[in-house]
Amino acid sequence: AQNDMSEARQPEFEHVDLNALLLEICSNWVPQAIKRNTDLGFEAHTDPVIIQGAPDRLRELFDNLIDNAIRYSKSEGTITVRILDTPSPSVSIRDDASPIPEAERALVFERFYRLLGSGEGSGLGLAIAKEIAAMHQASIQISPDTEDGIGNNVVVMFPILAKISHTEM
């Protein structure tokens, strides 16, 4: 199984700026968003937000999450990808799809689990996203979008990098 992370060699980790990485990923998704009449917004943090990670794996993680957001958002919907640095480096992806019921929020990360009536996709995207997050000691949480009560807010939180002293740079 090619997607089985446990057998894969741990990829090389390097310093990754979430601002730069997510800007690149969001840019790649713009044509797909336009096709679905979806407004895909990106809000960088004012400073670099650095984590330790494997860029290719992180791309796969966020590709899966943004693909999901675009796929399930309303027509003429809005998705906002936001980089945060408190309480720890994180990426928030807000959509305006139907809110995922509380009882199913953990289940959507299981392999082959699909929400009833969603009918699309393999049911693997979020499971893979969760495995990649775990590899980075990151957590993924889904909560209702509290700002307007419509949609979901998926947040990937990474561990805080020990501050690098300039002598080591």
N, CA, C and O of each residue as an XYZ file, in Angstrom:
676
protein
N       0.848     -1.191      0.000
C       0.000      0.000      0.000
C       0.883      1.240      0.000
O       1.617      1.513      0.950
N       0.789      1.965     -1.076
C       1.634      3.131     -1.263
C       1.324      4.235     -0.263
O       2.214      4.987      0.135
N       0.052      4.332      0.144
C      -0.341      5.422      1.034
C      -0.140      5.116      2.503
O      -0.425      5.955      3.357
N       0.349      3.919      2.809
C       0.508      3.559      4.210
C       1.749      4.244      4.768
O       2.882      3.879      4.453
N       1.501      5.248      5.606
C       2.590      6.073      6.108
C       3.545      5.290      7.010
O       4.733      5.606      7.082
N       3.027      4.268      7.699
C       3.864      3.573      8.670
C       5.046      2.878      7.983
O       6.118      2.737      8.572
N       4.841      2.445      6.734
C       5.927      1.764      6.033
C       6.873      2.756      5.368
O       8.038      2.447      5.118
N       6.362      3.944      5.085
C       7.181      4.927      4.381
C       8.312      5.398      5.289
O       8.157      5.504      6.506
N       9.440      5.674      4.668
C      10.552      6.217      5.431
C      10.153      7.605      5.922
O       9.510      8.369      5.202
N      10.535      7.913      7.133
C      10.248      9.250      7.638
C      10.943     10.257      6.718
O      12.162     10.200      6.561
N      10.189     11.178      6.108
C      10.833     12.111      5.186
C      11.713     13.101      5.941
O      11.571     13.290      7.149
N      12.614     13.720      5.209
C      13.478     14.730      5.815
C      12.639     15.942      6.212
O      11.840     16.445      5.423
N      12.835     16.396      7.438
C      12.144     17.601      7.873
C      13.052     18.800      7.657
O      14.273     18.699      7.772
N      12.446     19.931      7.344
C      13.201     21.169      7.197
C      12.328     22.309      7.705
O      11.151     22.107      8.004
N      12.902     23.507      7.805
C      12.104     24.658      8.206
C      11.174     25.043      7.067
O      11.611     25.210      5.928
N       9.894     25.182      7.376
C       8.892     25.522      6.366
C       8.122     26.737      6.867
O       7.647     26.754      8.002
N       8.002     27.759      6.010
C       7.187     28.924      6.350
C       5.757     28.646      5.863
O       5.511     28.520      4.664
N       4.834     28.557      6.804
C       3.441     28.248      6.438
C       2.867     29.308      5.496
O       2.066     28.982      4.620
N       3.269     30.581      5.666
C       2.788     31.633      4.761
C       3.111     31.290      3.312
O       2.234     31.294      2.448
N       4.400     30.991      3.057
C       4.848     30.735      1.685
C       4.223     29.456      1.142
O       3.760     29.414      0.002
N       4.216     28.402      1.978
C       3.687     27.110      1.533
C       2.213     27.210      1.165
O       1.798     26.731      0.110
N       1.418     27.837      2.041
C      -0.031     27.887      1.790
C      -0.383     28.853      0.668
O      -1.376     28.656     -0.033
N       0.425     29.900      0.494
C       0.184     30.802     -0.640
C       0.331     30.015     -1.946
O      -0.488     30.142     -2.856
N       1.382     29.206     -2.019
C       1.630     28.391     -3.217
C       0.485     27.391     -3.421
O      -0.026     27.244     -4.532
N       0.089     26.706     -2.344
C      -0.968     25.698     -2.459
C      -2.286     26.349     -2.872
O      -2.968     25.857     -3.771
N      -2.645     27.456     -2.217
C      -3.910     28.126     -2.547
C      -3.909     28.597     -4.000
O      -4.922     28.490     -4.691
N      -2.762     29.125     -4.464
C      -2.670     29.579     -5.864
C      -2.977     28.433     -6.817
O      -3.649     28.621     -7.831
N      -2.476     27.233     -6.483
C      -2.726     26.069     -7.341
C      -4.204     25.691     -7.382
O      -4.666     25.124     -8.372
N      -4.957     25.999     -6.314
C      -6.364     25.610     -6.248
C      -7.310     26.657     -6.839
O      -8.504     26.395     -6.984
N      -6.788     27.840     -7.182
C      -7.668     28.900     -7.680
C      -8.487     28.461     -8.907
O      -9.694     28.700     -8.931
N      -7.873     27.822     -9.935
C      -8.685     27.427    -11.103
C      -9.847     26.504    -10.725
O     -10.953     26.631    -11.251
N      -9.576     25.574     -9.803
C     -10.624     24.646     -9.354
C     -11.729     25.411     -8.617
O     -12.915     25.142     -8.806
N     -11.327     26.352     -7.788
C     -12.307     27.154     -7.034
C     -13.170     27.974     -7.996
O     -14.385     28.066     -7.825
N     -12.528     28.570     -9.011
C     -13.268     29.383     -9.988
C     -14.284     28.508    -10.717
O     -15.419     28.921    -10.953
N     -13.854     27.281    -11.073
C     -14.747     26.347    -11.759
C     -15.997     26.081    -10.915
O     -17.093     25.903    -11.445
N     -15.810     26.056     -9.580
C     -16.945     25.779     -8.683
C     -17.610     27.055     -8.182
O     -18.425     27.011     -7.261
N     -17.260     28.211     -8.794
C     -17.830     29.482     -8.350
C     -17.552     29.779     -6.880
O     -18.384     30.371     -6.192
N     -16.396     29.373     -6.409
C     -16.063     29.529     -4.999
C     -14.980     30.576     -4.847
O     -14.013     30.608     -5.608
N     -15.154     31.429     -3.860
C     -14.162     32.457     -3.573
C     -13.148     31.873     -2.596
O     -13.462     31.653     -1.426
N     -11.936     31.623     -3.075
C     -10.888     31.051     -2.227
C      -9.965     32.179     -1.790
O      -9.232     32.746     -2.600
N     -10.007     32.499     -0.493
C      -9.201     33.602      0.028
C      -8.024     33.089      0.834
O      -8.080     32.004      1.411
N      -6.952     33.879      0.869
C      -5.768     33.507      1.638
C      -5.342     34.692      2.488
O      -5.166     35.799      1.980
N      -5.179     34.454      3.786
C      -4.719     35.508      4.693
C      -3.428     35.061      5.349
O      -3.426     34.213      6.242
N      -2.321     35.649      4.889
C      -1.020     35.327      5.469
C      -0.894     36.003      6.829
O      -1.601     36.968      7.119
N      -0.003     35.499      7.646
C       0.333     36.178      8.898
C       1.347     37.260      8.561
O       2.065     37.145      7.568
N       1.417     38.311      9.373
C       2.327     39.413      9.064
C       3.790     38.985      9.138
O       4.628     39.538      8.426
N       4.111     38.007      9.990
C       5.482     37.508     10.109
C       5.550     36.091      9.560
O       4.521     35.424      9.456
N       6.753     35.612      9.204
C       6.879     34.201      8.831
C       6.425     33.310      9.992
O       6.717     33.595     11.154
N       5.715     32.240      9.670
C       5.291     31.274     10.692
C       5.991     29.964     10.335
O       5.583     29.255      9.415
N       7.053     29.658     11.084
C       7.955     28.566     10.718
C       7.643     27.302     11.521
O       7.475     27.345     12.740
N       7.570     26.183     10.810
C       7.429     24.882     11.466
C       8.529     23.969     10.925
O       9.217     24.315      9.965
N       8.684     22.809     11.549
C       9.556     21.756     11.026
C       8.660     20.802     10.258
O       7.673     20.308     10.804
N       8.984     20.537      9.010
C       8.111     19.625      8.280
C       8.690     19.178      6.961
O       9.735     19.652      6.517
N       7.978     18.250      6.347
C       8.330     17.735      5.025
C       7.404     18.417      4.020
O       6.213     18.112      3.977
N       7.940     19.345      3.203
C       7.077     20.148      2.323
C       6.139     19.327      1.438
O       4.975     19.694      1.277
N       6.626     18.216      0.857
C       5.755     17.427     -0.026
C       4.591     16.814      0.737
O       3.460     16.794      0.250
N       4.872     16.319      1.926
C       3.801     15.740      2.756
C       2.814     16.830      3.182
O       1.602     16.617      3.177
N       3.343     17.989      3.547
C       2.465     19.089      3.961
C       1.576     19.535      2.802
O       0.402     19.858      2.986
N       2.170     19.546      1.589
C       1.357     19.888      0.413
C       0.195     18.910      0.279
O      -0.940     19.312      0.024
N       0.487     17.625      0.452
C      -0.554     16.593      0.335
C      -1.628     16.796      1.408
O      -2.821     16.668      1.135
N      -1.196     17.111      2.612
C      -2.123     17.363      3.724
C      -3.079     18.496      3.370
O      -4.297     18.340      3.456
N      -2.514     19.649      2.967
C      -3.376     20.813      2.715
C      -4.128     20.694      1.396
O      -5.224     21.239      1.268
N      -3.561     19.989      0.402
C      -4.318     19.719     -0.827
C      -5.603     18.964     -0.494
O      -6.671     19.291     -1.011
N      -5.498     17.956      0.367
C      -6.674     17.169      0.742
C      -7.713     18.037      1.445
O      -8.906     17.926      1.164
N      -7.264     18.904      2.363
C      -8.213     19.729      3.123
C      -8.880     20.783      2.226
O     -10.080     21.034      2.337
N      -8.086     21.393      1.338
C      -8.667     22.432      0.476
C      -9.557     21.798     -0.587
O     -10.601     22.352     -0.932
N      -9.155     20.649     -1.105
C      -9.989     19.906     -2.051
C     -11.357     19.632     -1.422
O     -12.394     19.851     -2.047
N     -11.344     19.153     -0.183
C     -12.596     18.886      0.532
C     -13.441     20.147      0.674
O     -14.645     20.133      0.421
N     -12.793     21.234      1.081
C     -13.527     22.486      1.293
C     -14.179     22.943     -0.012
O     -15.339     23.354     -0.020
N     -13.430     22.870     -1.114
C     -13.982     23.296     -2.408
C     -15.100     22.355     -2.839
O     -16.136     22.796     -3.338
N     -14.884     21.064     -2.643
C     -15.843     20.065     -3.095
C     -17.188     20.193     -2.385
O     -18.237     19.995     -2.998
N     -17.157     20.524     -1.095
C     -18.401     20.515     -0.320
C     -18.960     21.904     -0.050
O     -20.037     22.027      0.534
N     -18.250     22.959     -0.465
C     -18.778     24.309     -0.255
C     -19.985     24.553     -1.142
O     -20.181     23.886     -2.158
N     -20.785     25.521     -0.735
C     -21.934     25.909     -1.546
C     -21.432     26.536     -2.837
O     -20.301     27.018     -2.912
N     -22.296     26.523     -3.856
C     -21.967     27.263     -5.069
C     -21.914     28.739     -4.671
O     -22.721     29.200     -3.865
N     -20.970     29.465     -5.234
C     -20.729     30.854     -4.856
C     -20.350     30.965     -3.387
O     -20.609     31.981     -2.742
N     -19.736     29.914     -2.867
C     -19.329     29.913     -1.466
C     -18.006     30.616     -1.267
O     -17.375     31.084     -2.214
N     -17.603     30.678     -0.009
C     -16.352     31.323      0.355
C     -15.534     30.380      1.213
O     -16.044     29.770      2.153
N     -14.252     30.269      0.875
C     -13.318     29.490      1.693
C     -12.181     30.442      2.050
O     -11.643     31.134      1.187
N     -11.826     30.467      3.318
C     -10.719     31.328      3.733
C      -9.652     30.492      4.412
O      -9.915     29.797      5.394
N      -8.440     30.569      3.871
C      -7.289     29.890      4.460
C      -6.496     30.962      5.199
O      -6.087     31.961      4.608
N      -6.280     30.744      6.504
C      -5.651     31.773      7.331
C      -4.492     31.160      8.106
O      -4.611     30.064      8.654
N      -3.368     31.875      8.146
C      -2.202     31.421      8.911
C      -2.205     32.132     10.265
O      -2.333     33.354     10.336
N      -2.061     31.350     11.334
C      -2.072     31.907     12.692
C      -0.786     31.498     13.393
O      -0.191     30.473     13.062
N      -0.358     32.302     14.364
C       0.841     31.889     15.102
C       0.582     31.699     16.585
O       1.484     31.312     17.328
N      -0.656     31.971     17.029
C      -0.971     31.712     18.438
C      -2.227     30.863     18.511
O      -3.091     31.018     17.648
N      -2.385     29.984     19.476
C      -1.411     29.662     20.520
C      -0.205     28.898     20.001
O       0.804     28.801     20.700
N      -0.283     28.351     18.784
C       0.880     27.706     18.173
C       0.720     27.883     16.664
O      -0.354     28.272     16.206
N       1.778     27.602     15.872
C       1.646     27.775     14.422
C       0.484     26.941     13.898
O       0.439     25.734     14.134
N      -0.451     27.559     13.194
C      -1.604     26.809     12.696
C      -2.120     27.369     11.390
O      -1.839     28.501     10.995
N      -2.896     26.509     10.738
C      -3.575     26.884      9.502
C      -5.056     26.628      9.722
O      -5.459     25.526     10.093
N      -5.861     27.657      9.489
C      -7.308     27.539      9.624
C      -7.916     27.577      8.222
O      -7.599     28.453      7.417
N      -8.793     26.615      7.948
C      -9.498     26.580      6.658
C     -10.987     26.639      6.958
O     -11.583     25.667      7.422
N     -11.575     27.797      6.684
C     -13.017     27.973      6.928
C     -13.769     27.792      5.621
O     -13.357     28.298      4.578
N     -14.881     27.062      5.692
C     -15.707     26.917      4.496
C     -17.139     27.245      4.867
O     -17.443     27.502      6.032
N     -18.017     27.234      3.880
C     -19.429     27.446      4.199
C     -20.276     26.275      3.731
O     -21.422     26.433      3.311
N     -19.664     25.075      3.818
C     -20.412     23.843      3.548
C     -21.349     23.578      4.727
O     -21.339     24.301      5.723
N     -22.155     22.527      4.593
C     -23.019     22.164      5.722
C     -22.134     21.778      6.897
O     -21.180     21.019      6.728
N     -22.441     22.298      8.104
C     -21.609     21.947      9.258
C     -21.607     20.434      9.485
O     -22.645     19.780      9.394
N     -20.434     19.894      9.779
C     -20.313     18.463     10.064
C     -20.870     18.227     11.466
O     -20.428     18.873     12.417
N     -21.831     17.314     11.612
C     -22.423     17.077     12.937
C     -21.352     16.665     13.950
O     -20.399     15.962     13.613
N     -21.526     17.113     15.187
C     -20.526     16.868     16.225
C     -20.168     15.396     16.341
O     -18.999     15.049     16.505
N     -21.179     14.520     16.254
C     -20.952     13.077     16.422
C     -20.054     12.523     15.323
O     -19.426     11.479     15.503
N     -19.987     13.213     14.186
C     -19.225     12.671     13.053
C     -17.868     13.335     12.876
O     -17.098     12.929     12.006
N     -17.553     14.355     13.688
C     -16.314     15.118     13.464
C     -15.066     14.274     13.600
O     -14.098     14.495     12.872
N     -15.057     13.310     14.512
C     -13.880     12.439     14.633
C     -13.915     11.368     13.542
O     -12.873     10.967     13.024
N     -15.124     10.909     13.199
C     -15.268      9.812     12.231
C     -14.810     10.193     10.833
O     -14.355      9.331     10.081
N     -14.922     11.478     10.463
C     -14.570     11.852      9.085
C     -13.083     11.620      8.808
O     -12.662     11.612      7.652
N     -12.286     11.432      9.869
C     -10.860     11.176      9.666
C     -10.546      9.685      9.546
O      -9.395      9.311      9.324
N     -11.566      8.829      9.693
C     -11.353      7.384      9.523
C     -11.315      7.055      8.038
O     -11.981      7.707      7.233
N     -10.527      6.032      7.675
C     -10.464      5.644      6.264
C     -11.828      5.200      5.742
O     -12.552      4.472      6.421
N     -12.167      5.629      4.564
C     -13.386      5.244      3.832
C     -14.677      5.739      4.479
O     -15.763      5.372      4.032
N     -14.580      6.570      5.527
C     -15.808      7.111      6.116
C     -16.270      8.288      5.268
O     -15.483      9.180      4.951
N     -17.548      8.288      4.902
C     -18.086      9.438      4.180
C     -19.383      9.852      4.841
O     -20.159      9.009      5.290
N     -19.614     11.141      4.899
C     -20.884     11.626      5.436
C     -22.007     11.140      4.533
O     -21.864     11.101      3.311
N     -23.110     10.777      5.140
C     -24.254     10.306      4.354
C     -24.658     11.375      3.349
O     -24.718     12.563      3.665
N     -24.933     10.924      2.137
C     -25.413     11.859      1.130
C     -24.315     12.672      0.476
O     -24.591     13.438     -0.447
N     -23.062     12.528      0.930
C     -22.029     13.334      0.293
C     -21.631     12.696     -1.033
O     -21.321     13.395     -1.997
N     -21.641     11.352     -1.078
C     -21.509     10.628     -2.327
C     -20.272     10.864     -3.174
O     -20.116     10.212     -4.206
N     -19.389     11.767     -2.781
C     -18.216     12.033     -3.607
C     -16.964     11.560     -2.903
O     -16.954     11.380     -1.685
N     -15.920     11.363     -3.663
C     -14.617     11.109     -3.047
C     -14.454      9.683     -2.576
O     -15.408      8.905     -2.551
N     -13.234      9.354     -2.204
C     -12.900      7.978     -1.825
C     -13.078      7.756     -0.333
O     -13.069      6.618      0.136
N     -13.240      8.851      0.418
C     -13.261      8.714      1.866
C     -11.861      8.544      2.427
O     -11.708      8.139      3.580
N     -10.832      8.845      1.638
C      -9.454      8.701      2.109
C      -8.765     10.027      2.411
O      -7.819     10.068      3.198
N      -9.227     11.100      1.798
C      -8.539     12.393      1.906
C      -8.255     12.826      3.325
O      -7.125     13.188      3.655
N      -9.285     12.792      4.173
C      -9.090     13.265      5.546
C      -8.286     12.271      6.376
O      -7.560     12.670      7.288
N      -8.409     10.982      6.069
C      -7.609      9.983      6.795
C      -6.127     10.201      6.497
O      -5.289     10.143      7.396
N      -5.814     10.452      5.231
C      -4.428     10.721      4.846
C      -3.958     12.017      5.504
O      -2.838     12.091      6.011
N      -4.815     13.035      5.495
C      -4.462     14.311      6.121
C      -4.120     14.100      7.594
O      -3.156     14.666      8.109
N      -4.929     13.276      8.263
C      -4.684     13.037      9.688
C      -3.352     12.319      9.909
O      -2.622     12.639     10.847
N      -3.034     11.349      9.045
C      -1.769     10.615      9.175
C      -0.577     11.546      8.976
O       0.415     11.457      9.699
N      -0.677     12.446      7.984
C       0.427     13.381      7.731
C       0.551     14.350      8.911
O       1.660     14.689      9.323
N      -0.581     14.791      9.450
C      -0.543     15.687     10.617
C       0.154     14.988     11.779
O       0.994     15.582     12.456
N      -0.202     13.716     12.007
C       0.395     12.964     13.121
C       1.904     12.851     12.942
O       2.658     12.952     13.910
N       2.341     12.642     11.704
C       3.767     12.559     11.404
C       4.494     13.850     11.802
O       5.682     13.833     12.124
N       3.755     14.973     11.774
C       4.324     16.279     12.125
C       3.979     16.683     13.564
O       4.160     17.836     13.953
N       3.478     15.713     14.352
C       3.010     16.000     15.715
C       2.005     17.156     15.745
O       1.966     17.951     16.684
N       1.205     17.218     14.697
C       0.191     18.265     14.607
C      -1.178     17.662     14.878
O      -1.371     16.455     14.736
N      -2.120     18.498     15.266
C      -3.485     18.015     15.473
C      -4.389     18.661     14.425
O      -4.131     19.775     13.970
N      -5.443     17.954     14.051
C      -6.460     18.543     13.164
C      -7.770     18.542     13.928
O      -8.187     17.513     14.460
N      -8.411     19.689     13.982
C      -9.718     19.753     14.629
C     -10.712     20.407     13.691
O     -10.385     21.314     12.926
N     -11.938     19.915     13.777
C     -13.023     20.520     13.004
C     -14.003     21.085     14.000
O     -14.452     20.389     14.912
N     -14.335     22.347     13.825
C     -15.371     22.917     14.681
C     -16.332     23.690     13.790
O     -15.987     24.048     12.663
N     -17.531     23.947     14.287
C     -18.421     24.781     13.480
C     -17.758     26.152     13.350
O     -17.030     26.581     14.246
N     -18.008     26.827     12.252
C     -17.453     28.155     12.066
C     -18.193     29.107     12.996
O     -19.344     29.465     12.747
N     -17.529     29.509     14.059
C     -18.213     30.304     15.075
C     -18.451     31.743     14.622
O     -19.300     32.434     15.184
N     -17.713     32.198     13.613
C     -17.867     33.598     13.203
C     -19.269     33.879     12.691
O     -19.860     34.905     13.029
N     -19.807     32.978     11.879
C     -21.159     33.243     11.376
C     -22.078     32.038     11.496
O     -23.214     32.073     11.024
N     -21.592     30.968     12.130
C     -22.443     29.806     12.350
C     -22.709     28.986     11.103
O     -23.442     27.998     11.154
N     -22.114     29.388      9.969
C     -22.302     28.631      8.737
C     -20.983     27.939      8.434
O     -19.921     28.558      8.498
N     -21.053     26.658      8.107
C     -19.845     25.997      7.644
C     -18.982     25.422      8.744
O     -19.406     25.277      9.891
N     -17.745     25.095      8.359
C     -16.812     24.402      9.242
C     -15.506     25.171      9.291
O     -15.156     25.908      8.368
N     -14.801     24.981     10.386
C     -13.467     25.555     10.513
C     -12.532     24.397     10.831
O     -12.603     23.813     11.912
N     -11.660     24.068      9.888
C     -10.697     22.983     10.091
C      -9.381     23.643     10.461
O      -8.860     24.468      9.711
N      -8.842     23.277     11.625
C      -7.595     23.898     12.085
C      -6.530     22.825     12.266
O      -6.742     21.831     12.960
N      -5.381     23.042     11.631
C      -4.225     22.166     11.810
C      -3.243     22.932     12.683
O      -2.746     23.989     12.294
N      -2.964     22.386     13.881
C      -2.066     23.057     14.829
C      -0.757     22.298     14.931
O      -0.746     21.097     15.202
N       0.342     22.999     14.715
C       1.675     22.403     14.766
C       2.336     22.723     16.100
O       1.975     23.699     16.757
N       3.317     21.892     16.506
C       4.036     22.198     17.742
C       4.847     23.486     17.571
O       5.282     23.828     16.471
N       5.033     24.180     18.676
C       5.831     25.407     18.653
C       7.298     25.023     18.485
O       7.812     24.175     19.215
N       7.960     25.645     17.529
C       9.388     25.395     17.318
C      10.164     26.097     18.424
O       9.878     27.245     18.765
N      11.130     25.410     18.968
C      11.991     26.075     19.944
C      12.630     27.257     19.225
O      13.097     27.127     18.094
N      12.646     28.392     19.878
C      13.243     29.580     19.249
C      14.700     29.306     18.908
O      15.471     28.832     19.743
N      15.057     29.609     17.681
C      16.426     29.362     17.239
C      17.239     30.611     17.567
O      16.880     31.712     17.149
N      18.302     30.452     18.293
C      19.130     31.624     18.574
C      19.922     31.956     17.331
O      20.253     31.075     16.538
N      20.221     33.220     17.165
C      20.887     33.660     15.940
C      22.278     33.084     15.787
O      22.821     33.060     14.683
N      22.860     32.621     16.876
C      24.203     32.033     16.782
C      24.159     30.739     15.987
O      25.160     30.350     15.384
N      22.986     30.052     15.977
C      22.897     28.767     15.270
C      22.554     28.967     13.793
O      22.701     28.038     12.998
N      22.107     30.145     13.421
C      21.655     30.367     12.053
C      22.806     30.271     11.067
O      22.603     30.433      9.863
